[in-house]
Amino acid sequence: MATPPELISATIIAAHGRHYLAQTDAIKLQCVTRGKKSDVAVGDVVRVAMTSPNQGVIESITERNSLLYRSDQYKSKLLAANVTQLFIVVATEPGFSDDLVSRSLVAAEAAGVQAHLILNKIDVTESLAKTRQRLAQYARLGYPVHEVSARAAPEAAVATLAPLLQGQSTILIGQSGMGKSSLINLLVPDADIAVREISAALDTGKHTTTFTRLYNTGTGTDTAIIDSPGFQEFGLYHLSEGMLERAFPEFEALLGKCKYYNCHHLTEPSCAVLAALAAGEILPYRHALYVQLLHESSQKLY
């Protein structure tokens, strides 16, 4: 009877389809899952059975501390596991989507992950005042906003962001054009080299922006930065009604104070959330987002 292969522990640092790159203490391993399962995310700590000196099969996933993912009506897409904070990168120009920012904040709250907004390109002064005004609404909700200019003031950008990253596993998300790649290159020495190595290992050719990847910054084994592809939509069909209402911090003190215990905060009489909305204590667009997400949650087919 053959002896089962010894399992080793590794962290997933890149994913492309059902192909993964895992980092052990000493080497990188090209890995696949058994069968057609693809429920592994970048940041996962996995147990791998070696099949050759640089290849293996993922046998199991260690329990996660957090999981961020997007979903639409039909399917879900894992973003990253075991992250402790989310950096949402926006810029003075091109314009960013408030809907995407708001959905990202809801996703962070639902996953128990601290969210920060990073305003890049503050050297573009024509749009700065208006952009600051837009971001002030998130600051009032308790989300920190940090201003940087990756290209015009790179040293200041590193001085602002590096302390926030220390000891954290941070995922950066943002639409295309926000300057996320410039920030990654500042914060991660040799990021371009790492991307080329990962691309070659996963055989993705030149499509280096199509996969999520994790970098250890070299400032401590517990400090990691995860870069994700730019995307324009952030579906949250997987969030239940209970998860959604708790993902809006301005609702928190009001939950349980509605007349009806099963209040949906839509049209019900004596609803504490609707009363706060009418009093101007909840921003109309935030309640409208809640209503939209609640509708999406009822539409999922998977």
KEDREN-532381 format. One line per field, with one value per residue (C-alpha): residue number from 1; y, x, z. Coordinates in steps of 0.2 Angstrom, whole numbers. Layout:
REM KEDREN-532381
k c(NUM_...) $
py c(Y_...) $
px c(X_...) $
pz c(Z_...) $
***
This chain:
REM KEDREN-532381
k c(1_2_3_4_5_6_7_8_9_10_11_12_13_14_15_16_17_18_19_20_21_22_23_24_25_26_27_28_29_30_31_32_33_34_35_36_37_38_39_40_41_42_43_44_45_46_47_48_49_50_51_52_53_54_55_56_57_58_59_60_61_62_63_64_65_66_67_68_69_70_71_72_73_74_75_76_77_78_79_80_81_82_83_84_85_86_87_88_89_90_91_92_93_94_95_96_97_98_99_100_101_102_103_104_105_106_107_108_109_110_111_112_113_114_115_116_117_118_119_120_121_122_123_124_125_126_127_128_129_130_131_132_133_134_135_136_137_138_139_140_141_142_143_144_145_146_147_148_149_150_151_152_153_154_155_156_157_158_159_160_161_162_163_164_165_166_167_168_169_170_171_172_173_174_175_176_177_178_179_180_181_182_183_184_185_186_187_188_189_190_191_192_193_194_195_196_197_198_199_200_201_202_203_204_205_206_207_208_209_210_211_212_213_214_215_216_217_218_219_220_221_222_223_224_225_226_227_228_229_230_231_232_233_234_235_236_237_238_239_240_241_242_243_244_245_246_247_248_249_250_251_252_253_254_255_256_257_258_259_260_261_262_263_264_265_266_267_268_269_270_271_272_273_274_275_276_277_278_279_280_281_282_283_284_285_286_287_288_289_290_291_292_293_294_295_296_297_298_299_300_301_302) $
py c(0_17_29_45_60_72_88_105_122_136_153_156_171_171_163_161_150_134_136_143_149_145_151_140_146_141_139_143_129_128_120_114_108_91_89_105_114_132_138_144_162_172_174_156_145_128_110_104_87_88_79_85_97_113_106_100_97_107_95_107_125_131_140_158_174_183_182_195_191_198_190_192_183_168_166_172_177_176_191_187_177_182_200_212_229_235_250_258_268_283_298_316_311_301_301_287_278_282_266_255_264_261_243_240_248_236_221_226_228_211_203_211_220_238_250_265_277_282_298_298_311_326_336_337_353_357_343_342_352_343_326_330_335_319_309_319_309_293_301_306_288_284_278_286_295_297_309_304_308_292_301_319_315_297_298_307_293_279_289_290_272_261_263_258_242_236_220_219_209_223_221_236_238_252_256_257_273_277_274_258_251_266_264_245_249_261_250_234_234_223_222_221_207_197_199_193_178_174_177_164_152_153_154_169_177_196_196_202_212_198_189_194_192_194_202_200_217_212_222_207_190_196_211_207_218_210_218_215_218_234_231_242_233_225_213_208_196_184_195_191_204_202_204_220_230_227_232_250_258_272_259_250_260_259_240_233_249_247_244_227_215_209_226_228_246_249_256_249_261_266_261_268_268_277_290_293_295_308_317_319_307_294_300_296_288_276_270_269_258_247_245_240_227_220_218_210_198_191_188_176_160_150) $
px c(0_8_12_1_12_17_7_16_9_9_1_-8_0_-8_-23_-28_-42_-40_-21_-12_5_9_23_31_45_58_50_35_24_13_-3_-20_-36_-43_-57_-65_-66_-60_-64_-46_-42_-26_-21_-28_-16_-17_-11_-2_3_19_19_36_49_39_21_8_-11_-21_-28_-37_-39_-35_-49_-50_-51_-60_-65_-69_-78_-90_-106_-119_-135_-127_-110_-97_-79_-67_-56_-44_-44_-37_-36_-37_-40_-46_-38_-50_-40_-49_-41_-45_-46_-53_-69_-73_-89_-98_-108_-92_-84_-100_-102_-84_-87_-102_-91_-78_-90_-99_-82_-76_-62_-56_-58_-48_-50_-34_-36_-22_-16_-19_-7_-21_-28_-42_-53_-46_-59_-73_-66_-63_-81_-86_-75_-80_-97_-87_-76_-92_-96_-80_-69_-52_-47_-28_-22_-6_1_11_20_22_27_32_41_27_15_26_28_9_4_18_14_-4_2_13_8_-8_-14_-20_-30_-30_-45_-50_-56_-44_-35_-34_-16_-16_-2_9_6_10_26_30_26_32_51_53_34_37_49_37_23_33_38_20_14_27_23_5_7_-3_7_6_-11_-3_-18_-30_-25_-25_-8_0_17_26_33_49_45_39_32_15_14_7_-1_-13_-16_-32_-37_-47_-66_-81_-94_-95_-110_-115_-129_-122_-126_-142_-154_-146_-129_-134_-142_-127_-115_-121_-113_-126_-139_-131_-138_-155_-157_-169_-178_-191_-209_-209_-195_-194_-193_-185_-182_-191_-209_-214_-222_-213_-196_-181_-170_-184_-186_-167_-168_-182_-172_-157_-147_-145_-139_-153_-140_-135_-152_-155_-140_-147_-163_-154_-143_-158_-167_-151_-150_-167_-163_-148_-150_-135) $
pz c(0_-6_8_6_1_15_15_16_21_8_4_-12_-20_-37_-46_-64_-68_-59_-59_-43_-37_-19_-9_5_16_3_-14_-26_-31_-46_-40_-46_-36_-37_-50_-56_-39_-40_-22_-18_-16_-16_2_7_17_10_12_-3_-9_-19_-36_-42_-35_-40_-42_-31_-28_-16_-4_9_14_31_40_34_45_31_13_0_-15_-29_-35_-48_-51_-58_-50_-38_-40_-25_-23_-8_9_26_22_37_27_11_2_-11_-23_-31_-40_-45_-63_-71_-62_-50_-47_-30_-33_-34_-19_-8_-13_-9_8_11_6_18_32_28_29_45_36_39_24_19_5_-4_-15_-28_-40_-28_-39_-51_-42_-54_-48_-30_-21_-29_-26_-8_-6_-13_-1_14_14_17_30_40_40_49_34_34_19_14_1_-10_-27_-32_-47_-41_-23_-22_-6_3_-3_4_21_22_17_23_42_38_29_43_50_39_24_13_-4_-16_-27_-39_-56_-71_-72_-53_-52_-42_-52_-48_-29_-30_-38_-25_-10_-17_-22_-38_-41_-60_-58_-47_-59_-74_-63_-58_-76_-83_-69_-73_-91_-93_-106_-107_-97_-81_-76_-76_-60_-42_-34_-16_-12_4_6_15_30_40_37_43_30_13_-1_-13_-30_-39_-57_-61_-62_-65_-55_-38_-36_-19_-23_-9_5_15_22_39_33_23_36_48_34_34_50_50_53_68_82_74_72_84_87_73_77_68_72_54_47_30_31_15_17_35_47_63_55_64_49_38_52_52_33_34_48_37_48_34_16_3_-9_5_9_-10_-11_3_-6_-22_-14_-5_-22_-29_-15_-19_-37_-35_-44_-39) $
***
